[in-house]
């Protein structure tokens, strides 16, 4: 099994490598020139909410559709570096504080209107507006004057909570601070130079900003006359108008989304006229893929076994931007001891989890950076290879030497015991809880497991902090900056209760430099601190696995961006167009 | 009769009020709110706090309930926090497919459940009785999701048959109209209706059988037979009407379920029903959606029991309401 998996990975790697130099799909011997026609059936496992507005959506299922309909200023290349998408060129100033974009010529919205820098400015201004009802404001706090305005808003919020000010008065003050920012700083922060040229300036150099500016742009001529607070009610939030390779046609509630090609797409007219994003049941999807009812689905590691002999299905596996962990509460008298956490890392057979639960489609994690992120470097980290002996030594060092009648370690009459909460929903994670329990029992740690529904668990953990330890995952984005999760002054950073001065220094330093080669050593050093301190017991990162009907879909160039990134180049041979 | 109905309807008002208050408290007692499942480091925690204040999630509970009640009394079901759309639109979007599936499976239940039940009772202890009873037990014990998957595999995805669509309630992107559109929905309806109906058929069959057997033991049936009436007349004219009393109860109690949808069947067949929507809203603590749905379910439950009571009077002349 393992061998076959390696061969499979190798094949994918070769294919990806081969594709970056040649443009034809090497897997298909009788491929000829691309032809137009046919319908592409993509799939997703849950229904989108129908919020197809990039600045308002919250669900990944909505973002699947948004990804085909909209473009940002930047996109990634096969090495996951930022390159131009809507822009023709972009430039970072010498002081690393200003990024200037020049838009492509003759860019058109799906309704035929020209895309201008007014649209770009409108998109980002909307997300900063106090009436904005989405959750992305914080991504732009680095812009000139914005953090000051947001801190003021936050303070007023705290005053409302403390009943020092009424909601109405606070709203007035928030509006004033917005007007002040618009009048004083906005022109400097977001500078529309002309129809094609726009510059963004930050207070301090802030590296993740490029990623945040890559955000999908929405049309000003459509939303401009609507109050920002009412944007969710605008029809274009349900039936979006974008710039992407596919135009939105309709969403049949809980059924499918129909899209048709954008003849004016700036990367070239797509070959496939219609794309239908079907909602499918996860348990039925695989058979539908094999029967040809859908051409693409995301797969579980365990389902690969069912497809691996099917010559018509190509598997694309990539490292993911997320990972799973066991979090610990530093207020817990036992878990705050570093030796105990390290002992647990040794005692939990994470390699076996990757092998058994992920069929090898994953990586054991030993620090915060998952392998998809360029700052990942496992060579410098302690691997905490499965070693129950070592775990017991560390526990003994921490004073846990005596065993009670049940075989659990004790110290001063107290048992080495804690409760592990885990959420329902993710099958692999659910399966990992009893494994952790058994592994820790073997070294004398008593773990009581308790499964909770996701929202209840996250309330217990993130809002009430009434937990000992819990299982969950972080899903990250391309930029390695871990500030939102590990700076103790924000919500996610507070949850464990772990603080480390050096870590904070390094995180801040990491965002001040813009070049990856300058940032990487900082993050490698930072990852080593986490690797030693283990504020989370890191578990594994599961690969993203995509299954594609390669007999029908031609022109694929799967790489680190996945299988669908060049959808406008896909084509369907006439025999398969039906 | 009319007076009785009016009285019952008036009684519903305070009960409904009490029910919503109770529902509101239960929903609010569940830990979390619409934003607590957003564990994404790129979602701005400060903005989330602002939104909590905007939607008055930080307000005292009595105020929150009062706000909701005011809105309802103005005929507004509110706006979903997560779907960002009006709750009435969300329900209306799914009502048609939900009723289609609900009624189709209910028809199946009555068309098969009643005759099979009668048959099993009349031919008690024959091979036919054993067969239907055996099948009923199988039908009751087979999990709906498993039966659904079997149907899909057997009849939609080609092992052995590829006769019917495997999911959805219409063909994706086909843009059919008129008769073709109805035929298309009909074809999509068969498998989910079967999957949903099977338990009901089995259950109703058992009810009818038991109730029929009981009635057949009654004195008046013996009298009827003694009069020399034929079996047919005894069974269908004298016994059946009385044996169907429990069926009316079931029908009445099924009313909310008809509109409430069937979460498992809807999930397997990707049917755009109210069941799945309810489940999603529950997981996401989408309060306006949950409150509106529960209000609707409470109302339908009460209407259902009223209809059942009226139904009794219709079948049983001994029952009179005045």
Interface residues (C-beta under 8 A of the other chain):
Chain A: X39 X41 X47 X49 X50 X51 X56 X58 X132 X133 X134 X135 X136 X137 X138 X139 X150 X153 X154 X157 X160 X161 X167 X232 X237 X238 X252 X253 X254 X255 X256 X258 X274 X276 X278 X279 X280 X281 X283 X284 X287 X288 X290 X291 X293 X453 X454 X455 X456 X458 X459 X460 X462 X463 X472 X474 X475 X476 X477 X484 X485 X490 X491 X492
Chain B: X30 X31 X32 X33 X36 X37 X38 X39 X40 X41 X42 X43 X44 X45 X46 X47 X48 X49 X50 X51 X53 X54 X58 X82 X83 X84 X85 X93 X94 X149 X152 X153 X157 X158 X162 X166 X167 X168 X169 X170 X172 X173 X267 X268 X269 X270 X271 X272 X273 X276 X277 X280 X283 X284 X285
